[in-house]
Structures are given as C-alpha cells and as structure tokens.
Amino acid sequence: MKVGFIGLGNMGAAMAGNLLKAGHELVVYNRSPEKARGLVTQGAALAASVSGACTGEAVMTMLANDDVVEDLVLGREGVLASLRPGALHISSSTISMPLSQRLAHEHAQHGQRYLAAPVFGRPEAAAAAQLVIVTGGERSALQAANPLLEAIGRKIFVVGETPEAANLVKLSGNFLIASIIESLGEAFALIAKGGIDRHQYLEILGSLFNVPAYNTYGALIANRRFEPAAFAAPLGQKDIRLLLGAAERLNVPMPIASLLRDRFLTLMAHGGEHLDWAAIGELPAKDAGVI
Ligand SMILES: NC(=O)c1ccc[n+]([C@@H]2O[C@H](COP(=O)([O-])OP(=O)(O)OC[C@H]3O[C@@H](n4cnc5c(N)ncnc54)[C@H](OP(=O)(O)O)[C@@H]3O)[C@@H](O)[C@H]2O)c1
C-alpha cells in the first residue's frame, strides 16, 4: 500500500520501519525531520509537511497527545484537509475517547475512513513487530488497515465499530500497568528495607508472575533504570488523566487511579519529566527512607 506515517517518536519510528520491511511504499513526516534519517536510508520518502504524507491510500498517526493530534489532524493543512475521499486514517496514539469520537465524525463528514488502533507494547516490542493492537471502527476501515496492522503487531483485537471503545480499552490497560508499577514499587521498598537483595527478589517474582508487565517493570525497578525513557513519564501521566476523565464521564469511582494521579504529580514535582513512567515505582522507596 502507499501509506503515510506521521510521528516518528520512540514508537512511531519503529512502527514505520516495520511497514517498510513489509514492502509498503512509505512517506513519513515528523516535526523534527532528523528522526526520519534512518527510515529514509531504508527507502522511505520524507514529506516536508503533514499534507505531504497524506497522498496515499492510508495514513497512520503516532503522536504524543490529544493537543498534538488535534493540531496535526484537524488543523490547517492537516490530515483531514489533505486525505482524499475514501482514504483511511489509522490513529494509534493514546488519546481521549471524545477526541477519537470527534475524529471519526470529522473523517466521515469528509468521506474518509477512520480506525482507532491504539497499541500495547514499548518501543522494543514495536521494533520487533510484537505490538498488541486494539481496534475500533467500521469493518471496511479495519479490512483496509489489516495489512498495515499485521506488519506492526502480533495480535489484533477488534473491540467493535465504535472507535472510542478501543481508546477506552487502551486507557484501562495502562491503568493496570501503572497499578502494577506502583505495587511493585511498594513491594521492592518493603523487601529492600527488610534487607533482602532486590535481584534475588526479582528472580522470585519471575517464578510467581511470569508476564511481560511484571518482568519488564520489575527489572526496571530492581535495577533503578529509568533513563533513557522508553515511555516518558508525562505520557503516562496523560494516560491516567485521560482514564480519570473517562471514569468521571461514566460515573466509575477508581480510587487506585486517583492515587496514581498523585504519584505522577509527585514525580513531576521532583523533576521526573525526563524519566520513564516506571520511575513512579521508586517513590515508595523514597517514602520509606530506603533511598
Ligand atoms: N512509548 C511507549 O511505550 C508507548 C506505548 C504505547 C503507546 N504509546 C503512546 O504512543 C504515542 C507516542 O508515544 P512515543 O513514546 O512514541 O512518544 P515520543 O517519543 O515522545 O514521540 C511523540 C511524537 O509526537 C510528536 N510531537 C510532540 N509534540 C508535537 C507537536 N507540538 N507538534 C508536532 N509533533 C509533535 C513528536 O515529534 P518530535 O520528534 O518532533 O518531538 C514525536 O513524533 C503517545 O500517545 C503514547 O502515549 C507509547
């Protein structure tokens, strides 16, 4: 397929690379064009503007947050104004339900198709085409997107025809992962203060909870490795904020999410913007006077 890719950050660059490897004709755009260098070497064309990446059958976006997506998609000479009728926008950024709903509406008004396709997996998983993709949108949009999604993921879930449902699932998943980070952080603080070796404890955990979230975040906390950020703390903070927004609209009390909101505020208050979101997992050790 002739496809555009907008947003070559930690995730987007790796995802775009797999579209190229799968043989798609790729045009990329990024605010900071130097991040496209590797992809251009591998055969991608570099567009000088958002609209330059919107000339094919489909465009994927992988951008930081709602404001950026709104700007680059709905703004002047954005994706909406540039895609031809019938073309498809696959939105993989973690964004709010209301924005996803609005994007679906606006694309439909322009005779274009929209698929919400947020992803689970950190940049390593993206590079290995091992993302778990949760989709929401009309069946024809999903069918058109399928060859692209298969090139970047290991599993594709269809939540339904309502795009924002996929975004809700994504937010709920990140809530669970952040809860695991917090719990791991508390457990590590406890055992460290009790004089137990963190690495031995990590090994014990590995035989109890041999799943990606525990393995990945257990290792980051045990090794106190929060830089460079593969998933930056402000993005994790944004996800908890979006989750709480959804919970409020649906009248669902989520006390653990409220606690996580404060954890991220604490991290930011202490200069944690540049750290991986796993760094909230070190706050319990600070509270306990372990570090
Ligand atoms: N990292 C993960 O593990 C992970 C996993 C799943 C989902 N996600 C979600 O995927 C999305 C991207 O995450 P990421 O980790 O790839 O983030 P990232 O490395 O910070 O990349 C963000 C992208 O957005 C662009 N951007 C930011 N502000 C912009 C602006 N004002 N105007 C134009 N472009 C702007 C950046 O362009 P520049 O390069 O010019 O800054 C970059 O292309 C987020 O919604 C995140 O929550 C991340």
The ligand as a MOL file (V3000), in Angstrom:
LIG
                    3D

  0  0  0     0  0            999 V3000
M  V30 BEGIN CTAB
M  V30 COUNTS 48 52 0 0 0
M  V30 BEGIN ATOM
M  V30 1 N 6.4410 4.6680 24.3920 0
M  V30 2 C 5.6060 3.6790 24.6620 0
M  V30 3 O 5.9790 2.6830 25.3030 0
M  V30 4 C 4.1710 3.7430 24.1770 0
M  V30 5 C 3.4570 2.5410 24.0800 0
M  V30 6 C 2.1380 2.5760 23.6110 0
M  V30 7 C 1.5530 3.7900 23.2810 0
M  V30 8 N 2.2630 4.9480 23.4090 0 CHG=1
M  V30 9 C 1.5850 6.2010 23.0050 0
M  V30 10 O 2.0280 6.4750 21.6800 0
M  V30 11 C 2.1260 7.8910 21.4670 0
M  V30 12 C 3.5570 8.2400 21.0770 0
M  V30 13 O 4.4230 7.8190 22.1130 0
M  V30 14 P 6.0270 7.8590 21.9860 0
M  V30 15 O 6.5730 7.1300 23.1540 0
M  V30 16 O 6.4110 7.4880 20.6140 0 CHG=-1
M  V30 17 O 6.2620 9.4190 22.2160 0
M  V30 18 P 7.5110 10.3330 21.7720 0
M  V30 19 O 8.7280 9.5340 21.5860 0
M  V30 20 O 7.5290 11.4680 22.7350 0
M  V30 21 O 7.0390 10.8800 20.3360 0
M  V30 22 C 5.9820 11.8130 20.2470 0
M  V30 23 C 5.7510 12.1750 18.7920 0
M  V30 24 O 4.8350 13.2910 18.7600 0
M  V30 25 C 5.4660 14.3990 18.0920 0
M  V30 26 N 5.0830 15.6720 18.6870 0
M  V30 27 C 5.0960 16.0080 20.0100 0
M  V30 28 N 4.6810 17.2870 20.1710 0
M  V30 29 C 4.4260 17.7590 18.9260 0
M  V30 30 C 3.9700 18.9970 18.4350 0
M  V30 31 N 3.6670 20.0070 19.2660 0
M  V30 32 N 3.8180 19.1470 17.0980 0
M  V30 33 C 4.1170 18.1290 16.2470 0
M  V30 34 N 4.5460 16.9130 16.6420 0
M  V30 35 C 4.6970 16.7300 17.9760 0
M  V30 36 C 6.9510 14.1540 18.2660 0
M  V30 37 O 7.6590 14.9090 17.3090 0
M  V30 38 P 9.2010 15.3100 17.6140 0
M  V30 39 O 10.0020 14.0890 17.2770 0
M  V30 40 O 9.4490 16.4690 16.7190 0
M  V30 41 O 9.2840 15.6670 19.0780 0
M  V30 42 C 7.0230 12.6470 18.0530 0
M  V30 43 O 6.9000 12.3340 16.6920 0
M  V30 44 C 1.6500 8.5250 22.7730 0
M  V30 45 O 0.2730 8.8150 22.6820 0
M  V30 46 C 1.8970 7.4370 23.8090 0
M  V30 47 O 1.0750 7.5800 24.9360 0
M  V30 48 C 3.5660 4.9450 23.8250 0
M  V30 END ATOM
M  V30 BEGIN BOND
M  V30 1 1 1 2
M  V30 2 2 2 3
M  V30 3 1 2 4
M  V30 4 1 4 5
M  V30 5 2 4 48
M  V30 6 2 5 6
M  V30 7 1 6 7
M  V30 8 2 7 8
M  V30 9 1 8 9
M  V30 10 1 8 48
M  V30 11 1 9 10
M  V30 12 1 9 46
M  V30 13 1 10 11
M  V30 14 1 11 12
M  V30 15 1 11 44
M  V30 16 1 12 13
M  V30 17 1 13 14
M  V30 18 2 14 15
M  V30 19 1 14 16
M  V30 20 1 14 17
M  V30 21 1 17 18
M  V30 22 2 18 19
M  V30 23 1 18 20
M  V30 24 1 18 21
M  V30 25 1 21 22
M  V30 26 1 22 23
M  V30 27 1 23 24
M  V30 28 1 23 42
M  V30 29 1 24 25
M  V30 30 1 25 26
M  V30 31 1 25 36
M  V30 32 1 26 27
M  V30 33 1 26 35
M  V30 34 2 27 28
M  V30 35 1 28 29
M  V30 36 1 29 30
M  V30 37 2 29 35
M  V30 38 1 30 31
M  V30 39 2 30 32
M  V30 40 1 32 33
M  V30 41 2 33 34
M  V30 42 1 34 35
M  V30 43 1 36 37
M  V30 44 1 36 42
M  V30 45 1 37 38
M  V30 46 2 38 39
M  V30 47 1 38 40
M  V30 48 1 38 41
M  V30 49 1 42 43
M  V30 50 1 44 45
M  V30 51 1 44 46
M  V30 52 1 46 47
M  V30 END BOND
M  V30 END CTAB
M  END
